């Protein structure tokens, strides 16, 4: 239990550093802004309680708001992911996930994980970029949400694959 907690603390720090030092400085196009740090919320253990998810989402959001200079945007988006995660997990993975420690691998097929990740990443990106633009430049914002979601889901997929190799 304690070892698992330390692993997730290190994962939290690694995700924050990767977002702050790499992805925030990586300019692909105006439409692609990977908000990679959401991977932390997606790969938390299956049995993580709803209150813990909300608190971890808020904490991660506060850290990212501080590093990105976006007061409140990350807290709103990441806490929403924490709130929605159990429902999305149940819808996309069903009962298969109940016997797993993490929301990928084992009895969970790749398609179910991709659906789970895509829904939560799209929710996160929609809230973040929606509040960032506050309704202006609608088509640009939608394009940014779609493109950034696709790239972020790809990064989540790669990270989950690395996790799968480490944990199995």
N, C-alpha and C positions, 0 to 999 in steps of 0.2 A: 504493500500500500504506500509506504513512504517513498520507496524507489519510484513508483509510478507518479507520485506528486512531484518529485524532483524532476523527472523527465518532462512533465507538462510545464513546469516553471521554466525549464531551459527552452522548451519549444516556444513558449510565450515570448521569451526574450529574443530568440532567433527570428521569429516572425516579425516582431517589432523592428529589429535591426534590418532585416531584409527589406521590409517596406520602406523604412526611413532612409536607408543608405543606398538601396538599389532601385526599387520600383518607383519611388517618388522622383528620382532623377533620370529615369529612363523615359525618353520621349520618343514614342514610335510614331504616332500621329495625334492630332487633336481628338480623335475619336477613341483612342485606346489608352485608357488610364487604369492599369491593373491595381485593384485594391486587394492585394494578395492576403493581407493580414486576417481576412475573414476565414481563412483555412483553419485557424486555431479553433474557432467555434464549431466548424464542421467535423473536425477529427477528435473532439472530446469524447471520452468514454460514453457508451450507450446509456448507462445507468445514471448519468449526471442529472441531478434534480433540477426542476424548473427554476427554483430560486437561485441555485448556483449558476445556472445558465444566464439568468438575467444579470446577476452580479458580475460574472466574468465578462459578459458582453459589455456592460457599462464600464468596467475597469479597462478593458481593451480599448473601447471607444475613447475613454478619457485620455489614455496614453497616446493614442493615435491623433486625437484632436490637438494635444499639446505639441506633438512633433510636426504635424502637418499645418498647424495654424488655422484649423477649421472648427471654431467653437461650436460644439454640439452636434455637428453633422455625423461624426463617427459614432457618438454615443447613441443617437437615435437609430441609426442603421444597424449597428451591431447588437444593441439590446433587442431590437425587433427580430433579428436572426435567432437570438437566444430564446425569445418567447415562442417563435414559430417552429423552432427545430423539432420538438417532440411530435407535433402534428404532422409536419412534412415527413419526418422519419417514418411515422406510422403509415402514412398514405403511400409513400414511395417504396418502402421496404416490407411493410406488413409485419407479420409475426416472425419472419426470418431473423429480424434484428434482435429480438428479445434474448436470444441465447448467445449473442456475440458481445465481446468486450468493447470493440470499436465498430463504427458504422461502415466498414468495408471489409472485403475478404470473407473467408469462411463461407457461411451459407448465403451471404449477400452477393448477388451477381453484379457484374459491372454496370449493366443497364440500370438497375435499381439505384446504385450509388450515383451514377451520372444524373439521373432524374432528381435525386435528393440534393446533390450539389448545385445543379442548375437552378432549381427553384429557389434555394436559399441565397445563392450568389445573385440571382436576378432581383430578389427582394432587396438585398443589401444595396446593390448598385442603383436600383430604382429610387430608393429612399435617399441615398446619398446625393446622386446627381439631380434628382427631382428637387430636393430642398436647396441644393447648391444653385440651381438656375431659377428657382421659384417661378416656373411657368414660362419664362422667356425662352425664346429660341427652341420651340417645341421639337421640331424635327431634328435639330442638332443634338438636343438632349436625348431623344429616343435613340438616335444613331450611336451616341456615346454609351448609353446603357447597354445596347445590344452588343456592340464591339467589345466593350470592356468586360461584359459578362462572359463572352466566348473565350477571351484571353485568360481571364481569371479562372474559369472552370478548367481550362487546359493546365494551368499552373497547379490548381488543386488536385487534378488527376495525377500529375507527376509526383506531387508531394505524397499523395495517398499510396502510390506505387512504392515510393521509398519507405514509407511507414510500414507497408505490408512486408517488405523484405526484412526490415529491422525487427518487427514484432513476431514474425513467424519463422 
